[in-house]
């Protein structure tokens, strides 16, 4: 990479001749380069994920925190320190450890590589560098969906029906078992999706058991809440 390009990547606005000669313009471009690489990787790896779910996962992967982790692994802060000019040691140390600065350095470096080599040449390396972030984001998104389904006050039957309708699928409910005396009944119901049992729930009434069956089916099928779709 030409020295002038490297110099711009590691020039902070606090010692740049002007803001345009710092890494900030490269950071702007690198953000889009990173998002495209991650979006394509997610799109190809997870063909069953909805647009809403993919967008949430991508936002986790390309966050400032994730970018800062990769920047530390590449020791970009140390390279910035080498080029610092006239800053007190304590200020410089804070700067090179700052999460936002590290994330900006990473994005600026990606932009510089993109301008020199093109997207195709660097895409695989970007995805490899962010593989751990992608796996962590998948887990985070899954946990968020479970938390939503467990704590939401929405009607689980309605949520399930609407989520399935978006996929041109349908659900029905069967009473599997009824136990106990008339004053203390326990109903067990199954949610049947496209002819297959996808969730089972129990409750003091048929309605409550169906709600529980719908909640279990919603989670088991990996569906998206309406507001996340």
C-alpha positions in Angstrom: 0.0 0.0 0.0 1.4 3.5 -0.9 2.9 5.3 2.1 0.6 8.2 1.7 -2.4 5.9 2.1 -1.0 4.3 5.2 -0.2 7.8 6.6 -3.8 8.9 6.3 -5.2 5.7 7.9 -3.1 6.4 11.0 -3.6 10.2 11.2 -5.9 11.3 13.9 -7.7 14.6 13.5 -6.0 16.0 16.6 -2.7 16.3 14.8 -3.9 16.3 11.1 -3.3 19.5 9.1 -7.0 19.5 8.4 -9.9 17.0 9.1 -10.0 15.9 5.5 -6.4 14.6 5.8 -7.2 12.5 8.9 -8.6 9.0 8.8 -12.2 10.2 9.0 -13.0 10.2 5.3 -11.6 6.7 5.0 -13.6 5.6 8.0 -16.8 6.7 6.2 -16.1 4.5 3.3 -14.7 1.6 5.3 -18.0 1.4 7.3 -19.8 0.5 4.0 -17.1 -1.9 2.9 -17.4 -3.8 6.2 -21.2 -3.9 6.1 -21.3 -5.2 2.6 -18.8 -8.0 3.4 -20.7 -9.1 6.5 -24.1 -8.8 4.9 -23.1 -11.0 2.0 -21.6 -13.6 4.4 -24.8 -13.7 6.5 -27.0 -13.8 3.4 -25.1 -16.9 2.1 -24.6 -18.7 5.4 -28.1 -18.4 6.7 -30.6 -18.8 3.8 -33.5 -19.4 6.2 -33.1 -16.1 8.2 -35.5 -13.3 7.6 -34.4 -9.8 6.6 -35.2 -8.5 10.1 -33.1 -11.2 11.8 -30.2 -10.7 9.3 -30.2 -6.9 10.0 -30.1 -7.4 13.7 -27.2 -9.8 13.5 -25.3 -7.6 11.1 -25.7 -4.6 13.5 -24.1 -6.7 16.3 -21.2 -7.8 14.0 -20.3 -4.3 12.7 -20.7 -2.5 16.0 -18.0 -0.3 17.4 -17.3 -2.9 20.1 -16.7 -5.7 17.5 -14.6 -3.4 15.3 -12.4 -2.4 18.3 -11.8 -6.1 19.1 -10.5 -6.8 15.6 -8.5 -3.5 15.7 -6.8 -4.7 18.9 -6.0 -8.1 17.4 -4.3 -6.3 14.5 -2.5 -3.9 16.8 -3.8 -0.9 15.0 -3.6 1.2 18.2 0.2 0.6 18.4 0.6 1.8 14.8 -1.3 4.9 15.6 0.9 5.5 18.6 4.0 5.3 16.4 2.7 8.2 14.2 1.4 10.5 17.0 2.9 13.9 17.0 3.2 16.3 20.0 0.6 14.6 22.3 1.3 14.2 26.0 1.9 10.5 26.9 -1.2 10.2 29.0 -3.5 11.6 26.3 -1.9 9.4 23.7 -2.4 6.3 25.8 -6.1 7.1 26.3 -6.4 7.8 22.5 -4.9 4.5 21.4 -7.1 2.5 23.9 -10.3 4.3 23.0 -12.9 2.0 21.6 -14.3 4.5 19.1 -10.8 5.4 17.8 -9.9 1.8 17.4 -13.1 1.1 15.5 -12.5 4.1 13.3 -8.9 2.9 12.5 -10.2 -0.5 11.5 -12.8 1.0 9.1 -10.2 3.4 7.7 -7.8 0.5 7.1 -10.6 -1.5 5.3 -11.3 1.5 3.1 -7.7 2.0 2.2 -7.4 -1.7 1.3 -10.6 -1.5 -0.8 -9.3 1.5 -2.7 -6.0 -0.2 -3.4 -7.1 -3.8 -4.1 -10.8 -3.8 -4.7 -13.6 -5.5 -2.8 -13.2 -9.0 -4.2 -9.6 -9.2 -3.0 -10.3 -8.3 0.6 -13.8 -9.7 1.2 -12.8 -13.1 2.5 -10.2 -11.7 4.8 -12.7 -9.3 6.3 -15.2 -12.1 6.9 -12.5 -14.3 8.5 -11.5 -11.4 10.8 -15.1 -11.0 12.0 -16.0 -14.7 12.2 -16.0 -14.7 16.0 -18.2 -11.6 16.0 -20.6 -13.3 13.6 -20.9 -16.4 15.8 -21.4 -14.3 18.9 -24.0 -12.2 17.2 -25.9 -15.3 16.2 -26.0 -16.4 19.9 -27.0 -12.9 21.0 -29.8 -12.7 18.5 -31.1 -16.1 19.5 -31.1 -15.2 23.2 -33.0 -11.9 22.4 -35.7 -13.8 20.5 -36.1 -16.3 23.4 -36.3 -13.4 25.9 -38.9 -11.7 23.7 -41.1 -14.8 23.6 -40.8 -15.5 27.3 -41.5 -12.0 28.5 -43.8 -10.5 25.9 -47.4 -9.7 26.8 -48.5 -10.2 23.3 -50.9 -13.0 22.3 -48.6 -15.9 21.4 -51.3 -17.5 19.2 -51.6 -14.3 17.2 -47.9 -13.9 17.0 -47.4 -17.4 15.7 -50.3 -17.1 13.2 -49.0 -13.9 11.8 -45.4 -15.1 11.6 -46.5 -18.3 9.8 -48.8 -16.3 7.5 -45.8 -14.3 6.2 -44.4 -17.7 5.2 -47.6 -18.9 3.7 -47.9 -21.5 6.4 -50.7 -22.2 8.9 -51.4 -23.5 12.4 -54.2 -25.4 14.2 -54.5 -26.7 17.7 -55.5 -30.1 19.2 -56.4 -31.1 22.7 -54.0 -33.9 23.6 -55.0 -34.6 27.1 -57.3 -33.4 30.0 -56.4 -34.4 33.6 -57.8 -33.7 37.0 -61.3 -33.1 38.5 -63.7 -30.5 37.0 -62.6 -27.9 39.5 -58.9 -28.4 38.9 -58.4 -29.4 35.2 -55.1 -29.4 33.4 -55.3 -29.2 29.6 -52.5 -30.3 27.2 -52.7 -28.9 23.7 -50.5 -29.3 20.7 -49.8 -26.7 18.0 -49.9 -28.4 14.6 -48.0 -26.5 11.8 -48.5 -27.9 8.3 -49.6 -31.2 9.7 -46.7 -31.6 12.2 -46.7 -31.1 15.9 -44.5 -28.1 16.6 -45.3 -27.2 20.1 -47.0 -28.6 23.2 -48.3 -26.7 26.2 -50.3 -27.2 29.4 -52.5 -24.9 31.4 -55.6 -24.7 33.6 -57.8 -24.0 30.5 -57.7 -25.0 26.9 -56.9 -21.3 25.9 -53.9 -21.2 28.3 -52.6 -24.5 27.0 -52.9 -23.3 23.4 -51.0 -20.1 24.3 -48.2 -22.2 25.8 -48.1 -24.5 22.7 -48.0 -21.5 20.4 -45.1 -20.0 22.4 -43.1 -23.3 22.2 -43.8 -23.6 18.5 -42.7 -20.0 17.9 -39.3 -20.7 19.5 -38.9 -24.2 18.1 -39.5 -23.0 14.5 -37.1 -20.0 14.9 -39.7 -17.5 13.8 -39.4 -13.7 14.0 -41.7 -11.4 16.1 -43.8 -9.1 13.9 -41.9 -6.0 15.1 -38.6 -7.6 14.1 -39.6 -8.9 10.7 
